[in-house]
Amino acid sequence: MPPRREGGDISAIYVHAGAGYHSHQNEKIHLEACNDAAMVAMAILKNGGSALDAVEIAIKLMEDREITNAGYGSNLTADGIVECDATIMDHLGRSGAVGAVSQIKNPISAARVVLDGQAKRLSLQRVPPNLLVGPGATDYAYDHGIPVLPPDFLVSQASKARWLRWQHDIDVARQRELENLLDPDERRSQSDIGSPSAGDCATVRPAQLMSPPPSVQPKQQSTLSFEVSAAGNDVTPMAADGPNNTHNIGTTQPITSHSHDQQTRPDGNDRSEGKHEDNNSFLEHGLANVDSNNKSAENGADKSATSMKSSSIDSSDSFVTVGSSSLPPPSSGAPSDNAQAETVGSQAPLPGDSSPQKQYDGNDNITDTVGAIAVDCYGNIAAGSSSGGIGMKHRGRVGPAALVGIGTAVIPVDPDDPDRTCVAAVTSGTGEHMATTLAAHTCASRIYFCQRKGENGLEDVTEDEALKSMIEVDFMEHPSVKNSHCEAAIGVMAVKKTRNGVYLYFGHNTDSFALASMSSEDSSPVCVMSRRPKYGSVAQGGRISRYRRYKVIAVDE
């Protein structure tokens, strides 16, 4: 039996799978991940588990799903490896975080270990860390019982194919830059001799970009993304199920265009790597390998499709619309054959593109971070975030998911507050913009105090108005965001807990935002794919879970 409840009679879990563009064809898969995460977390809460336990297990489940850009199947760095960020915070505002950590299947568990370590006293009055990055974070996790996997174990076929496609685009763009620097006479003479080969282009390495450039060969890029069968518009998946693929990108040696791939096999919990086998250079055979991977993945995808469990997603009206933004319910119809993926603005797809494992009916363009917020039966709140970061990023780049106040924030209860108010917020979007605007902390603060920035200072408003103003003014109108060439994308999920109940607020300026919520009073999670009604607007929504009121009745003897 769970312990006696002291903080209230309602526990709740809220999860999101990232902001960006979720294709209508893959909407069910994204919501299924949110649905399963909420179900598992609520099972923990109903059995007396803490909010920290619920947040950790919910994010772990999403990290294990290839369709999310967290944990297994995350975007690869420019060197071809997986580096993840994660943060978890408790009801007191204490945090544990890891950044740019590799070879860890569940970064949120490593962050939890860092948080738990703060409760232990160190000799000589040393201060326990709350943020570890790089190899130091991996070593710390290993010393505390978390398995360290071979680097290629976290690389999926879909993430490898994206990396090869972006690497090819970078090489082509770099070659065009070199051609533009030549004089017309030199360019003419070079065209007579013949264009440089791919191997010659590979000798000049491009600078490591924060995001892949626009594709200069859209037709060739599309053939790398999916194949169209001769019988119709059925799209063939690129990736097969399971992490045990035969391709290797994330080796300990950084991958360049002129290096040979090496294959590493998992060897249990041993930190040493297995034997390596030399393969041909991917620039010589990479494009052909991707095509062959697409064909060989058809059989695996067919098997995975049959084993895919049906989702019991409830698009209930419990998610209500606030303000003037309407949130259409998730599409339940059949996928459209001619539906195309859209991008925010006119840029090429952001590297947060998380190609799904089980379907390739359309291209998703999801901005990294997944997150969760939980309230347990003791009245405590907790929040966490996890992300694989943007594709082709610099090795060692630390994203917002590892930074307190940027990707995750918690405002604890004031002991003198009679309403016992506390707020938690998690964000997803363009990490560098969120870092300069302190997105999560700003959002939590605005909702906690019910204020927004006005002409004469702060104004008292409702929580919905405060959230909308935070996105439109505090974030999008920030000087560093307005003067940036990158798209200002953000999605925010915030939870405010008082003595009267638990309130969910969310908003986003991206095309879509996948969320799920479940309270102890619900029989199943309530999932929604919030879609922005028009470009340039902010979509908002929320949900209320109130505490039960008991009336004491005197009984005559």
Secondary structure, 3 states (H helix, E strand, C coil): CCCCCCCCCCCEEEEEEEEEECCCCCHHHHHHHHHHHHHHHHHHHHCCCCHHHHHHHHHHHHHCCCCCCCCCCCCCCCCCCCCEEEEEECCCCCEEEEEEECCCCCHHHHHHHHHHHCCCCCHHHCCCCCEEEHHHHHHHHHHCCCCCCCHHHHCCHHHHHHHHHHHHHHHHHHHHHHHHHCCHHHHHHHHHHCCCCHHHHHCCCCCCCCCCCCCCCHHHHHHHHCEECCCCCCEECCCCCCCCCCCCCCCCCCCCCCCEEECCCCCCCCCCCCCCCEEEEHHHHHHHHHHHHHHHHHHHHHHHHHHCCCCCCECCCCCECCCCCCCCCCCCCCCCCCCCCCCCCCCCCCCCCCCCCCCCCCCCEEECCEEEEEECCCCCEEEEEEECCCCCCCCCCCCHHHCECCCEEEECCCCCCCCCCEEEEEEEECHHHHHHHCHHHHHHHHHHHCEEEECCEEEECCHHHHHHHHHHHHHCCCHHHHCCCCCCCEEEEEEEEECCEEEEEEEECCCEEEEEEEECCCCCCEEEEEECCCCCCCEEEEEEEECCCCCCCCCCC
